[in-house]
Amino acid sequence: MFLAIDVGNTQSTLGLFDEGGSLVRGWRMATDATDTSDMLHSRLWGYFGKDGLSLADVSDAGVASVVPALERAWRRCLETHLGHDPLVVSAGHPCGMEVAMPSPRQVGADRIANAIAARTTYGAPVIVVDFGTATNIDVVDAEGRYRGGAISPGLMLSAGALFSRAAKLASIPIEAPDHALGDSTEAALQSGLVIGAAAQAEGLVARIKAELGEPDATVVGTGGLARTVARATELFDAIDPDLTLRGIREIWLWERGRA
């Protein structure tokens, strides 16, 4: 079995794939940059034991991390378990996709994984909007090349800043309201946050499509809040919460084919 690990700034997701490529089980955990390799190994044993799975069945693994300290910790953890190096996703190394940018090494590992999985699943051109700590937009052109995108503060990051800095605004459920015109403080906040995130994505994607000259490019939403934002827009052709994990596996398959 293959274990894919996507380490984000706030949360990390793990996915266990069988030999046929089906996602057997997934887990989500808070990202803690102080975790050591031993602590991560202990967490893995806990997840597998609780679900009646065996960590011994994991023969390969891959990590895409935006937290350098945890990338090193996960690498050591997985090396110890596997007896060989895990895949560590990086835009600076071959991954089966051309990164058509002046400085490819600047691209986050999760963004590359998203682009590769989106191209495999939906074809090209394709645009991915990933709603995480940051909202990332990743673009694959008609030739299947990674072209870049946009990065903005994520919905929860924006909400947290607003609640902490505005004394009269309390934390609210992050849900899509029925109307953009809020008739209460809660509804107005939900409109500004959720419909605002949807409108921002709509505007950026429209401009990107125009610049690419690809008005019919497929648009895919992913990330923890994708389904929430999707309730406020018709932008998305698909919502795919496991996109990053599948992308990590796709890169591993590509590398294994080259070996």
C-alpha positions in Angstrom: 0.0 0.0 0.0 1.0 3.6 -0.6 0.8 6.3 2.1 0.4 9.9 0.8 1.0 12.8 3.3 0.1 16.4 2.5 1.6 18.7 5.2 -0.1 22.1 5.2 0.5 25.1 7.4 -2.5 24.4 9.6 -3.6 20.8 8.9 -2.0 17.7 7.5 -3.9 15.0 5.6 -2.9 11.4 5.1 -4.3 9.0 2.6 -3.8 5.2 2.3 -4.0 3.8 -1.3 -4.3 0.2 -2.3 -2.5 -1.4 -5.2 -5.2 -0.4 -7.6 -5.0 3.3 -6.6 -8.2 3.4 -4.6 -8.2 5.6 -1.4 -8.8 3.1 1.4 -8.6 5.4 4.4 -7.9 9.0 5.1 -6.9 10.9 8.2 -6.6 14.6 9.1 -4.3 16.0 11.9 -3.3 19.4 13.2 0.1 20.5 11.8 2.6 20.9 14.6 6.1 22.0 13.5 7.6 20.7 16.8 6.7 17.1 16.1 9.7 14.8 15.9 10.0 11.7 13.7 9.3 9.5 16.7 6.1 11.4 17.5 4.9 11.1 14.0 5.6 7.4 13.9 3.6 7.0 17.1 0.7 8.9 15.6 0.8 6.6 12.5 0.6 3.5 14.8 -2.3 5.1 16.6 -4.3 5.8 13.4 -3.7 2.4 11.9 -4.4 0.5 15.1 -7.6 2.3 15.7 -8.9 1.5 12.2 -7.8 -2.2 12.3 -5.1 -1.6 9.6 -1.5 -2.6 9.7 1.3 -0.1 9.2 3.4 -3.0 8.1 1.3 -3.1 4.9 2.7 0.3 3.8 5.5 -0.4 1.4 5.9 3.1 -0.1 5.1 6.6 0.9 5.3 10.2 -0.3 5.3 13.6 1.3 4.4 17.0 0.0 5.2 19.6 2.7 5.1 23.4 3.0 6.7 23.1 6.5 10.5 22.4 6.1 10.9 21.1 9.7 8.1 18.6 9.3 9.4 17.6 5.8 12.6 16.4 7.5 10.7 14.8 10.4 8.4 12.9 8.1 11.3 11.8 5.9 13.2 10.3 8.9 10.0 8.7 10.2 9.2 7.0 6.9 12.8 6.0 6.2 12.8 4.2 9.5 9.6 2.4 8.8 10.1 1.6 5.1 13.8 0.9 5.1 14.3 3.1 2.1 13.8 6.8 1.1 10.2 8.0 0.7 9.2 10.3 -2.1 9.5 13.9 -1.2 7.7 16.1 -3.7 9.5 19.2 -4.8 9.1 21.4 -7.8 12.8 21.6 -8.2 13.1 17.9 -9.1 11.5 16.0 -12.0 7.9 15.1 -11.4 6.4 14.4 -14.8 5.2 18.0 -15.5 7.1 20.9 -17.0 7.0 23.9 -14.7 7.0 26.8 -17.2 8.1 29.5 -14.8 11.3 31.5 -14.3 12.0 30.0 -10.9 10.4 26.5 -10.6 11.8 25.8 -7.2 9.6 28.5 -5.7 6.5 26.5 -6.3 5.0 24.7 -3.3 5.0 20.9 -3.3 1.2 20.8 -2.7 0.6 23.0 -5.7 2.6 20.7 -8.0 0.7 17.7 -6.7 -2.6 19.4 -7.3 -1.7 20.3 -10.8 -0.5 16.8 -11.7 -3.6 15.1 -10.3 -5.9 17.6 -12.0 -4.2 17.0 -15.4 -4.5 13.3 -15.0 -8.1 13.3 -13.9 -9.6 16.2 -15.9 -7.2 16.8 -18.7 -5.7 20.1 -19.8 -6.2 23.0 -19.6 -7.3 22.9 -16.0 -7.4 25.4 -13.1 -7.3 24.3 -9.5 -8.6 26.4 -6.6 -7.4 25.1 -3.3 -9.0 26.5 -0.2 -6.5 26.0 2.7 -4.6 28.2 5.0 -3.9 30.2 1.8 -6.2 30.1 -1.2 -4.0 28.8 -4.0 -5.0 28.9 -7.7 -2.9 26.6 -9.9 -3.0 26.6 -13.7 -2.1 23.9 -16.2 -2.2 25.1 -19.8 -3.4 23.3 -22.9 0.1 21.8 -23.4 0.0 20.2 -19.9 2.5 22.6 -18.4 2.3 24.2 -15.0 2.1 27.9 -15.6 1.7 29.4 -12.1 -1.4 31.0 -10.5 -2.4 33.1 -7.6 -2.1 33.0 -3.8 -4.3 34.9 -1.3 -5.1 34.7 2.4 -7.3 31.7 3.1 -10.9 32.0 4.3 -10.2 30.9 7.8 -7.1 33.1 8.0 -9.1 36.1 7.0 -11.9 35.2 9.4 -9.4 34.8 12.3 -7.8 38.2 11.6 -11.2 39.8 11.4 -12.5 38.3 14.7 -9.3 39.1 16.6 -9.1 42.7 15.4 -12.7 43.8 15.5 -14.0 43.9 19.1 -17.7 43.8 18.3 -17.5 40.9 15.8 -17.7 37.4 17.3 -16.7 34.1 15.7 -19.5 32.6 13.6 -20.1 29.4 11.8 -18.4 29.4 8.4 -21.3 28.6 6.2 -22.6 29.9 2.8 -25.6 32.3 3.5 -28.7 32.3 1.3 -28.2 35.9 0.2 -25.3 38.3 -0.4 -27.3 41.0 1.3 -26.9 40.1 5.0 -29.8 41.1 7.2 -27.9 40.5 10.4 -24.3 40.8 11.6 -23.9 37.0 11.3 -25.3 36.8 7.8 -23.2 39.9 6.8 -20.1 38.2 8.0 -20.9 35.0 6.3 -21.6 36.9 3.1 -18.3 38.8 3.3 -16.3 35.7 4.1 -17.8 32.9 2.1 -19.5 34.7 -0.8 -16.5 37.0 -0.8 -14.1 34.0 -1.2 -16.3 32.7 -4.0 -16.4 36.1 -5.8 -12.6 36.4 -5.4 -12.1 33.0 -7.0 -14.6 33.8 -9.8 -12.8 37.0 -10.6 -9.3 35.6 -10.6 -10.3 32.5 -12.6 -12.0 34.7 -15.2 -8.9 36.8 -15.6 -6.7 33.8 -15.8 -8.9 32.1 -18.5 -8.8 35.3 -20.5 -5.0 35.6 -20.2 -4.6 31.9 -21.2 -7.1 32.3 -24.0 -8.9 29.2 -22.7 -12.5 30.3 -21.7 -13.6 26.6 -21.4 -10.7 25.5 -19.1 -12.0 23.0 -16.4 -12.1 24.5 -12.9 -11.6 22.2 -9.9 -12.1 23.0 -6.2 -10.2 21.3 -3.5 -9.2 21.9 0.1 -11.0 21.8 3.4 -13.5 24.6 2.6 -14.1 23.9 -1.0 -17.6 22.4 -0.5 -18.6 25.4 1.6 -17.5 27.9 -0.9 -18.9 25.9 -3.8 -22.4 26.4 -2.3 -22.0 30.1 -3.1 -20.9 29.9 -6.7 -21.3 28.0 -10.0 -17.6 28.4 -10.8 -16.5 24.8 -10.3 -16.9 21.9 -12.7 -15.8 19.5 -10.0 -15.1 19.4 -6.2 -12.3 17.0 -5.5 -11.2 16.8 -1.8 -8.5 14.1 -2.4 -6.7 15.9 -5.3 -3.4 16.6 -3.5 -3.1 13.1 -2.1 -3.7 11.6 -5.5 -1.2 13.9 -7.0 1.5 12.7 -4.6 0.7 9.1 -5.6 0.8 10.1 -9.3 4.3 11.6 -8.9 5.4 8.4 -7.1 4.1 6.3 -10.0 5.9 8.5 -12.5 9.2 8.1 -10.6 8.7 4.4 -10.2 8.2 4.1 -14.0 11.5 5.9 -14.6 13.5 3.6 -12.2 
